[in-house]
Amino acid sequence: MDRLVELNLIIDDIPERHEYLWIDEPPPGKDPKLGIGKYIAWQSPLHKEAMRRTLKELTQ
């Protein structure tokens, strides 16, 4: 995980999401489809997909 943070592929320090700070609907606390967890999130869905494909190729 530390290496993924170094490479700027994930964020491991997500700030709290207070509803009063959002004009519209606040972001979800968790969205596995996009790669957003409660404490860790991928920088973009593209990074998540690239890592998934790489790991899939390595395990075949």
N, C-alpha and C positions, 0 to 999 in steps of 0.2 A: 504494500500500500504506500509506503514512503516513497518508493521509486515512481509510482504513478503521480503522486503529488509533485515530486521534483520535475517530472516531465510536463506538468501542468495539464494532466489529463483528467484529474478529479479534484474536487474541493472537499476537504475534510473538516472545515470549520464553517458550517452554515449558520448564519445569524438567526436569531429567533424571528418568527414571522408574525408580528402583532397585526391584528386586523385593522386597527385604526391608522396604520401607516399606508394602507392601500386604497386607492381611489375606487377601484372596481373590486372584483373578487380576489381574495388573497391566494397565493399559490398553494397547491396541495402540500400537505405535510409529507406525503409519500406518493410516488408514481413510478412503479417498476417499469412500465412501458418506456418511459423517458429516461429512466436511470436515476431517479431522484429518491433518495432515502431520507430518513429523519436526520442523520448526522453526516452523510456522505452523498455527493452527487457527481455525475460525470459532467465535464465542462460543456459537452454537447452530445446529443444522441449519436452523432457520427463517431465520436471516440468510443462510445459503448459498443456500437456495431462492429467497428474495426477490431476491438479487443475480443469480442465474441467470435468473430470469424477466425482470427488468429489462433485462439485457443482451440477451436473446433478442428482446424487443420493440424495442429500439433498433436492432438489426441487421436487422430485417425491412423 
